[in-house]
Amino acid sequence: ALRTIFDRDVPEFLDYIKTSASAMDQLVKSLVKVARAGMTELEPEMLDMDEMLSNVTGALSFAIKEAGIELELRPLPDCFADRQQVMQIFANLLDNAVKYRRHDGACFIRVSGRLESRYACYAVEDNGLGIPLEYQEKVFNLFDRVPGRTGGEGIGLAVVKRMAERNGGYVRLES
């Protein structure tokens, strides 16, 4: 009886504990990001957005390639903002585009930008699953997610919104 417990049950329980601990670790790290998004002192500087985006997409290149996603990076206007927060904004948006892609055909992500008056406007577009109208405002709230979707804690877009606003910008969604 002990052999059965040690050979079958203990490894299963240990795997469950490991998976749960990993999920809690990720949640704590995400909550730290949220806290930092609202508490860190901003260090705005003129950002070469093409270079910055190249760094962000470089970090995600394996996931993008594995998913078979066509990535199109159009030239971006520079902006004056906090480098770390802008990098986090784009990392979260691109990560969501990869996570919530379609699995039934060709996928693409396009990042573009333009100047409007004296403001730089950026767009991250994809042909992913989309977000139903009734959830479009809620996804920017902490822990709110589209029901039935897996792959996140409901923190990423809340961080995006908070960081954009702290840098004098805003974020909106079109699905």
TORKOL-4160 file (C-alpha; in steps of 0.2 Angstrom, whole numbers, padded with zeros to 4 digits, m for minus):
175
<pt num="1" X="0000" Y="0000" Z="0000"/>
<pt num="2" X="0014" Y="0012" Z="0004"/>
<pt num="3" X="0023" Y="0008" Z="m0012"/>
<pt num="4" X="0007" Y="0013" Z="m0022"/>
<pt num="5" X="0006" Y="0029" Z="m0012"/>
<pt num="6" X="0024" Y="0034" Z="m0015"/>
<pt num="7" X="0025" Y="0028" Z="m0033"/>
<pt num="8" X="0008" Y="0035" Z="m0039"/>
<pt num="9" X="0000" Y="0048" Z="m0026"/>
<pt num="10" X="0016" Y="0057" Z="m0020"/>
<pt num="11" X="0022" Y="0062" Z="m0037"/>
<pt num="12" X="0005" Y="0068" Z="m0042"/>
<pt num="13" X="0003" Y="0078" Z="m0026"/>
<pt num="14" X="0020" Y="0085" Z="m0028"/>
<pt num="15" X="0016" Y="0090" Z="m0046"/>
<pt num="16" X="0000" Y="0099" Z="m0040"/>
<pt num="17" X="0010" Y="0108" Z="m0026"/>
<pt num="18" X="0023" Y="0114" Z="m0039"/>
<pt num="19" X="0010" Y="0120" Z="m0052"/>
<pt num="20" X="0001" Y="0129" Z="m0038"/>
<pt num="21" X="0016" Y="0137" Z="m0031"/>
<pt num="22" X="0021" Y="0142" Z="m0049"/>
<pt num="23" X="0004" Y="0150" Z="m0052"/>
<pt num="24" X="0005" Y="0160" Z="m0035"/>
<pt num="25" X="0023" Y="0165" Z="m0039"/>
<pt num="26" X="0017" Y="0172" Z="m0056"/>
<pt num="27" X="0002" Y="0181" Z="m0047"/>
<pt num="28" X="0013" Y="0189" Z="m0034"/>
<pt num="29" X="0025" Y="0195" Z="m0048"/>
<pt num="30" X="0010" Y="0202" Z="m0058"/>
<pt num="31" X="0004" Y="0211" Z="m0042"/>
<pt num="32" X="0021" Y="0219" Z="m0040"/>
<pt num="33" X="0020" Y="0225" Z="m0057"/>
<pt num="34" X="0004" Y="0233" Z="m0054"/>
<pt num="35" X="0010" Y="0241" Z="m0038"/>
<pt num="36" X="0026" Y="0248" Z="m0047"/>
<pt num="37" X="0016" Y="0255" Z="m0061"/>
<pt num="38" X="0008" Y="0267" Z="m0049"/>
<pt num="39" X="0022" Y="0270" Z="m0037"/>
<pt num="40" X="0038" Y="0271" Z="m0046"/>
<pt num="41" X="0045" Y="0288" Z="m0050"/>
<pt num="42" X="0044" Y="0291" Z="m0069"/>
<pt num="43" X="0060" Y="0295" Z="m0078"/>
<pt num="44" X="0053" Y="0302" Z="m0095"/>
<pt num="45" X="0065" Y="0303" Z="m0109"/>
<pt num="46" X="0065" Y="0304" Z="m0128"/>
<pt num="47" X="0062" Y="0287" Z="m0134"/>
<pt num="48" X="0068" Y="0280" Z="m0151"/>
<pt num="49" X="0052" Y="0269" Z="m0152"/>
<pt num="50" X="0058" Y="0258" Z="m0167"/>
<pt num="51" X="0073" Y="0253" Z="m0157"/>
<pt num="52" X="0063" Y="0250" Z="m0141"/>
<pt num="53" X="0050" Y="0240" Z="m0150"/>
<pt num="54" X="0064" Y="0230" Z="m0158"/>
<pt num="55" X="0070" Y="0225" Z="m0141"/>
<pt num="56" X="0053" Y="0221" Z="m0135"/>
<pt num="57" X="0049" Y="0210" Z="m0150"/>
<pt num="58" X="0066" Y="0202" Z="m0149"/>
<pt num="59" X="0061" Y="0196" Z="m0131"/>
<pt num="60" X="0045" Y="0188" Z="m0138"/>
<pt num="61" X="0052" Y="0182" Z="m0155"/>
<pt num="62" X="0053" Y="0164" Z="m0150"/>
<pt num="63" X="0034" Y="0164" Z="m0145"/>
<pt num="64" X="0029" Y="0173" Z="m0161"/>
<pt num="65" X="0039" Y="0161" Z="m0172"/>
<pt num="66" X="0032" Y="0146" Z="m0163"/>
<pt num="67" X="0015" Y="0152" Z="m0165"/>
<pt num="68" X="0018" Y="0155" Z="m0184"/>
<pt num="69" X="0013" Y="0174" Z="m0182"/>
<pt num="70" X="0017" Y="0186" Z="m0196"/>
<pt num="71" X="0024" Y="0201" Z="m0187"/>
<pt num="72" X="0024" Y="0218" Z="m0196"/>
<pt num="73" X="0033" Y="0233" Z="m0188"/>
<pt num="74" X="0029" Y="0249" Z="m0196"/>
<pt num="75" X="0040" Y="0265" Z="m0193"/>
<pt num="76" X="0035" Y="0273" Z="m0176"/>
<pt num="77" X="0037" Y="0291" Z="m0171"/>
<pt num="78" X="0047" Y="0294" Z="m0156"/>
<pt num="79" X="0039" Y="0299" Z="m0139"/>
<pt num="80" X="0044" Y="0307" Z="m0123"/>
<pt num="81" X="0040" Y="0294" Z="m0109"/>
<pt num="82" X="0047" Y="0282" Z="m0096"/>
<pt num="83" X="0057" Y="0269" Z="m0105"/>
<pt num="84" X="0053" Y="0254" Z="m0093"/>
<pt num="85" X="0034" Y="0258" Z="m0093"/>
<pt num="86" X="0033" Y="0260" Z="m0112"/>
<pt num="87" X="0042" Y="0243" Z="m0114"/>
<pt num="88" X="0030" Y="0235" Z="m0102"/>
<pt num="89" X="0015" Y="0242" Z="m0111"/>
<pt num="90" X="0021" Y="0235" Z="m0128"/>
<pt num="91" X="0026" Y="0219" Z="m0120"/>
<pt num="92" X="0009" Y="0216" Z="m0112"/>
<pt num="93" X="0000" Y="0221" Z="m0128"/>
<pt num="94" X="0011" Y="0209" Z="m0139"/>
<pt num="95" X="0010" Y="0195" Z="m0126"/>
<pt num="96" X="m0009" Y="0196" Z="m0126"/>
<pt num="97" X="m0009" Y="0196" Z="m0146"/>
<pt num="98" X="0001" Y="0180" Z="m0145"/>
<pt num="99" X="m0009" Y="0172" Z="m0131"/>
<pt num="100" X="m0026" Y="0176" Z="m0138"/>
<pt num="101" X="m0023" Y="0172" Z="m0156"/>
<pt num="102" X="m0034" Y="0162" Z="m0168"/>
<pt num="103" X="m0029" Y="0144" Z="m0170"/>
<pt num="104" X="m0038" Y="0141" Z="m0186"/>
<pt num="105" X="m0028" Y="0151" Z="m0199"/>
<pt num="106" X="m0015" Y="0163" Z="m0202"/>
<pt num="107" X="m0011" Y="0175" Z="m0188"/>
<pt num="108" X="m0004" Y="0193" Z="m0189"/>
<pt num="109" X="0002" Y="0206" Z="m0177"/>
<pt num="110" X="0005" Y="0224" Z="m0184"/>
<pt num="111" X="0012" Y="0238" Z="m0174"/>
<pt num="112" X="0011" Y="0256" Z="m0181"/>
<pt num="113" X="0011" Y="0274" Z="m0176"/>
<pt num="114" X="0008" Y="0291" Z="m0181"/>
<pt num="115" X="0009" Y="0309" Z="m0175"/>
<pt num="116" X="m0008" Y="0318" Z="m0171"/>
<pt num="117" X="m0005" Y="0336" Z="m0166"/>
<pt num="118" X="0009" Y="0335" Z="m0154"/>
<pt num="119" X="0005" Y="0317" Z="m0148"/>
<pt num="120" X="0012" Y="0300" Z="m0154"/>
<pt num="121" X="m0002" Y="0288" Z="m0156"/>
<pt num="122" X="0002" Y="0269" Z="m0157"/>
<pt num="123" X="m0008" Y="0254" Z="m0163"/>
<pt num="124" X="m0006" Y="0236" Z="m0159"/>
<pt num="125" X="m0017" Y="0226" Z="m0171"/>
<pt num="126" X="m0020" Y="0208" Z="m0173"/>
<pt num="127" X="m0033" Y="0196" Z="m0180"/>
<pt num="128" X="m0035" Y="0186" Z="m0164"/>
<pt num="129" X="m0050" Y="0181" Z="m0154"/>
<pt num="130" X="m0056" Y="0198" Z="m0151"/>
<pt num="131" X="m0065" Y="0204" Z="m0135"/>
<pt num="132" X="m0084" Y="0205" Z="m0135"/>
<pt num="133" X="m0092" Y="0222" Z="m0133"/>
<pt num="134" X="m0099" Y="0219" Z="m0115"/>
<pt num="135" X="m0081" Y="0215" Z="m0109"/>
<pt num="136" X="m0071" Y="0229" Z="m0118"/>
<pt num="137" X="m0071" Y="0241" Z="m0104"/>
<pt num="138" X="m0070" Y="0228" Z="m0090"/>
<pt num="139" X="m0053" Y="0221" Z="m0097"/>
<pt num="140" X="m0044" Y="0236" Z="m0091"/>
<pt num="141" X="m0050" Y="0233" Z="m0073"/>
<pt num="142" X="m0038" Y="0223" Z="m0061"/>
<pt num="143" X="m0043" Y="0204" Z="m0062"/>
<pt num="144" X="m0057" Y="0206" Z="m0075"/>
<pt num="145" X="m0055" Y="0194" Z="m0089"/>
<pt num="146" X="m0066" Y="0188" Z="m0103"/>
<pt num="147" X="m0075" Y="0172" Z="m0097"/>
<pt num="148" X="m0068" Y="0156" Z="m0103"/>
<pt num="149" X="m0051" Y="0162" Z="m0108"/>
<pt num="150" X="m0036" Y="0155" Z="m0100"/>
<pt num="151" X="m0018" Y="0161" Z="m0100"/>
<pt num="152" X="m0017" Y="0176" Z="m0089"/>
<pt num="153" X="m0022" Y="0183" Z="m0072"/>
<pt num="154" X="m0032" Y="0198" Z="m0078"/>
<pt num="155" X="m0018" Y="0210" Z="m0074"/>
<pt num="156" X="m0009" Y="0214" Z="m0090"/>
<pt num="157" X="m0021" Y="0227" Z="m0098"/>
<pt num="158" X="m0024" Y="0235" Z="m0081"/>
<pt num="159" X="m0005" Y="0238" Z="m0080"/>
<pt num="160" X="m0006" Y="0245" Z="m0098"/>
<pt num="161" X="m0019" Y="0257" Z="m0094"/>
<pt num="162" X="m0011" Y="0263" Z="m0078"/>
<pt num="163" X="0006" Y="0265" Z="m0086"/>
<pt num="164" X="m0001" Y="0274" Z="m0101"/>
<pt num="165" X="m0011" Y="0286" Z="m0090"/>
<pt num="166" X="0005" Y="0290" Z="m0079"/>
<pt num="167" X="0014" Y="0294" Z="m0095"/>
<pt num="168" X="0001" Y="0307" Z="m0100"/>
<pt num="169" X="m0007" Y="0295" Z="m0113"/>
<pt num="170" X="m0022" Y="0284" Z="m0114"/>
<pt num="171" X="m0027" Y="0267" Z="m0121"/>
<pt num="172" X="m0042" Y="0261" Z="m0130"/>
<pt num="173" X="m0049" Y="0245" Z="m0138"/>
<pt num="174" X="m0057" Y="0241" Z="m0154"/>
<pt num="175" X="m0062" Y="0223" Z="m0157"/>
